[in-house]
Amino acid sequence: MILGMFNLRLHRPFLGVQSLILLLVLCMLGLQAARAQASQDELATSPNTSVASSFLVAPGYLITAYHAVKDRQVIYVAKSRDDVFTVGKIVGFSEDLDLALINSDVAGNPVPIGQWRSFPIGAETFVIGYPKIGNYVSDRRITGGLFNGFQNFGGRQDWFPLSAEIHRGNSGSPVVGADGVVYGVISHKLDAEKVVRAYGDFPQNVNFALKSSELIAFLDLYGVDFKLSSFSPNKTLRPFEVYQRYEDSIFLLLSTSAEAAP
């Protein structure tokens, strides 16, 4: 947030300690505003840069959305937008499932993957990732919602709808249950503007994720050794607990073409 500067008019000449304190306060406000402006500038990305989220499934291996890295030759990952970025490389992908397997020399805690058939309708869902608003990338954020039922959308049986809020940049984010296990990967959201033009109705938070059953089959195909789990209805983590558990597992991913790379 950019801090606004105060337009304060002094009606008397300098009178000593009180005025000096006031002057120091104003200088500090100006410095904070300048720092805030610089911070915002550092978060800007060029139009040629793709922003996505990714998560660690095994030592050195991350999952993200394929559409975010398709035709991109240079990939960087980091746990924070202010952290040191590490080079990543695509070692497997499925365009149909919109999954990409990234190899990168990063440290962290691999997430457990849940068996889809154990995940019930109505279960709480949390999405953790790095949403992008315009050309600016936020730091890691968490949103919550529900797995709100099955829906055969576009003939796809491998997606499921959820009501957690997502934005650009959330592609590749894990969908985490209240038991702290991953049950999906964020793929896309319904285009609300197109729905309004076609049907006159404005859908809210109609988002889709790939089922964990497809993720498990994908990881098996590439021989990735991951943690497998099942839904535990008696284990309920609060949102801040889910967020803290995944601080060391979720990575910001930036990718670009070789021509646009610095």
C-alpha positions in Angstrom: 0.0 0.0 0.0 1.3 3.4 -0.9 1.1 5.8 2.1 -0.3 9.2 1.5 1.6 12.3 2.5 0.1 14.8 4.9 -0.3 18.4 3.8 0.5 20.0 7.2 0.9 23.7 7.4 3.0 25.1 10.4 1.4 28.3 11.6 4.3 29.2 14.0 8.0 29.3 13.7 10.2 26.6 15.1 9.6 26.4 18.9 11.9 23.7 20.2 11.5 20.0 21.1 7.8 19.7 20.2 8.3 21.0 16.7 11.4 18.9 16.3 9.5 15.8 17.2 6.8 16.8 14.7 9.4 17.3 12.0 10.9 13.9 12.6 7.5 12.2 12.4 6.8 13.9 9.1 10.2 12.7 7.8 9.5 9.2 8.9 6.2 9.2 7.1 7.8 10.4 4.0 10.5 7.6 4.2 7.8 5.0 4.8 5.9 6.2 1.7 9.0 6.1 -0.4 9.7 2.5 0.8 6.1 1.5 0.1 6.4 2.9 -3.4 9.7 1.1 -4.0 8.2 -2.2 -2.7 5.2 -1.9 -5.1 7.6 -1.2 -8.0 9.6 -4.4 -7.1 6.5 -6.5 -7.4 5.7 -5.5 -11.0 6.1 -8.1 -13.7 6.5 -7.6 -17.4 3.7 -8.8 -19.8 6.1 -11.5 -21.0 6.4 -13.0 -17.5 4.0 -15.8 -16.5 3.2 -16.0 -12.7 1.9 -19.1 -11.1 2.0 -21.1 -7.9 3.7 -24.5 -7.3 4.1 -26.9 -4.4 6.6 -29.5 -3.4 5.5 -33.1 -3.8 8.9 -34.8 -3.3 12.5 -33.6 -2.6 13.4 -31.5 -5.7 10.1 -31.8 -7.5 7.2 -29.4 -7.7 3.8 -29.4 -9.3 2.3 -26.4 -11.2 -0.2 -25.7 -13.9 1.2 -26.6 -17.4 -0.5 -23.6 -19.1 1.7 -21.3 -16.9 5.0 -22.7 -18.2 4.0 -23.8 -21.7 6.6 -22.5 -24.3 8.6 -20.9 -21.5 12.3 -21.7 -21.5 13.3 -20.0 -18.3 11.7 -20.9 -14.9 12.4 -19.5 -11.4 10.9 -20.5 -8.1 11.1 -19.1 -4.6 9.2 -19.3 -1.3 8.6 -15.6 -1.3 8.6 -12.8 -3.8 11.5 -11.2 -1.8 13.5 -14.4 -1.5 16.3 -15.7 -3.7 15.0 -17.4 -6.8 16.2 -20.8 -7.9 16.2 -22.1 -11.5 13.6 -24.8 -12.4 13.3 -27.2 -15.3 10.2 -29.0 -16.8 10.8 -32.7 -16.5 7.2 -33.9 -17.3 3.9 -32.5 -18.3 0.3 -33.3 -19.4 -1.4 -30.6 -21.5 -4.7 -32.4 -21.1 -4.5 -32.5 -17.3 -2.8 -29.0 -17.2 0.0 -30.4 -15.0 3.7 -29.8 -15.1 6.4 -31.4 -13.1 9.3 -29.1 -12.2 12.7 -30.1 -11.0 14.5 -27.5 -8.9 17.2 -27.6 -6.2 14.9 -26.2 -3.5 14.5 -27.2 0.2 11.1 -27.7 1.8 8.6 -30.1 3.2 6.8 -32.2 0.5 3.0 -32.2 0.9 0.9 -35.4 1.4 -1.5 -36.2 -1.5 -4.9 -37.4 -0.5 -6.9 -40.2 -2.2 -9.8 -38.5 -4.0 -12.4 -41.1 -3.3 -12.1 -40.3 0.5 -12.8 -36.6 0.1 -16.5 -35.8 0.8 -18.8 -33.2 -0.7 -19.0 -30.3 1.7 -15.5 -30.6 2.9 -13.6 -27.4 3.6 -11.0 -26.4 1.1 -8.1 -24.0 1.3 -6.2 -22.5 -1.6 -2.7 -21.2 -0.9 -0.7 -19.4 -3.6 0.5 -16.2 -5.1 -2.4 -14.3 -6.7 -1.6 -11.7 -9.4 -3.6 -8.5 -9.6 -2.9 -6.6 -12.8 0.9 -6.6 -13.1 1.5 -6.9 -9.4 2.2 -10.2 -7.5 1.1 -10.6 -3.9 3.0 -12.6 -1.4 1.6 -16.0 -0.3 -2.1 -15.9 0.5 -4.7 -18.3 1.7 -8.5 -18.3 0.8 -11.1 -20.8 2.0 -14.3 -22.3 0.7 -16.0 -25.7 0.1 -15.9 -28.6 -2.2 -19.5 -27.8 -3.2 -20.5 -30.8 -5.3 -19.9 -32.6 -8.5 -20.4 -30.9 -11.8 -19.9 -32.2 -15.3 -18.5 -29.1 -16.9 -17.5 -29.2 -20.5 -17.6 -33.0 -20.4 -14.7 -33.2 -17.9 -14.9 -35.8 -15.1 -11.5 -35.0 -13.7 -12.3 -31.5 -12.4 -14.2 -30.5 -9.3 -15.8 -27.2 -8.4 -14.9 -25.2 -5.2 -15.9 -21.9 -3.8 -12.5 -20.7 -2.5 -11.5 -17.4 -4.1 -8.7 -17.5 -6.7 -7.0 -15.1 -9.1 -4.4 -15.2 -11.8 -1.3 -16.5 -10.2 -3.2 -19.1 -8.3 -2.8 -21.6 -11.2 -0.9 -24.5 -9.8 -1.9 -23.8 -6.2 -2.7 -26.9 -4.1 -6.3 -27.4 -2.8 -5.9 -28.4 0.8 -8.5 -30.1 3.0 -9.1 -29.2 6.7 -6.9 -32.3 7.5 -3.9 -30.7 5.9 -3.8 -33.0 2.9 -3.8 -31.9 -0.8 -6.9 -33.0 -2.8 -6.6 -31.0 -5.9 -4.6 -28.5 -8.1 -6.1 -25.2 -9.2 -6.6 -25.1 -12.9 -9.0 -22.3 -13.9 -12.0 -20.3 -13.0 -15.3 -19.7 -14.9 -15.2 -16.6 -17.1 -17.8 -14.5 -15.3 -18.0 -11.8 -18.1 -18.8 -14.4 -20.8 -21.5 -16.0 -18.6 -23.0 -12.5 -18.0 -23.1 -11.8 -21.8 -24.5 -15.2 -22.6 -27.0 -15.7 -19.8 -27.4 -12.4 -17.9 -26.2 -14.0 -14.7 -23.0 -13.1 -12.8 -21.5 -16.3 -11.2 -19.4 -15.8 -8.1 -16.4 -18.0 -7.1 -17.0 -20.7 -9.5 -13.6 -22.2 -9.7 -12.2 -25.6 -10.8 -9.4 -27.8 -9.7 -8.0 -31.1 -10.9 -8.8 -34.1 -8.7 -6.0 -35.6 -6.7 -6.6 -39.0 -8.3 -5.3 -37.5 -11.6 -2.4 -36.0 -9.8 -1.5 -39.3 -8.3 -1.6 -41.1 -11.6 0.6 -38.3 -13.2 3.2 -38.6 -10.4 3.2 -42.4 -10.7 3.8 -42.1 -14.5 7.0 -40.1 -13.8 8.1 -42.3 -10.9 7.9 -39.6 -8.3 8.0 -41.0 -4.7 5.3 -39.0 -2.8 3.4 -39.2 0.4 -0.1 -40.7 0.1 -2.9 -40.1 2.6 -6.7 -40.4 3.1 -9.2 -37.9 4.3 -9.4 -37.7 8.1 -12.8 -36.3 9.2 -11.7 -36.1 12.9 -8.7 -33.9 12.1 -9.7 -30.3 11.6 -7.0 -27.6 11.2 -7.9 -23.9 11.4 -7.0 -21.7 8.4 -3.9 -20.2 10.1 -2.7 -23.7 11.0 -3.0 -24.8 7.4 -1.1 -21.7 6.2 1.7 -22.3 8.8 2.0 -25.9 7.9 2.5 -25.1 4.2 4.9 -22.1 4.6 7.8 -24.4 3.6 6.0 -26.2 0.8 4.5 -23.7 -1.6 6.6 -21.7 -4.1 6.1 -18.7 -6.3 6.9 -19.6 -9.9 8.0 -17.1 -12.6 8.6 -18.1 -16.2 9.5 -16.4 -19.4 10.9 -17.1 -22.8 14.7 -17.2 -23.4 14.5 -14.0 -25.4 12.8 -12.0 -22.6 15.0 -13.4 -19.8 17.4 -10.9 -18.2 
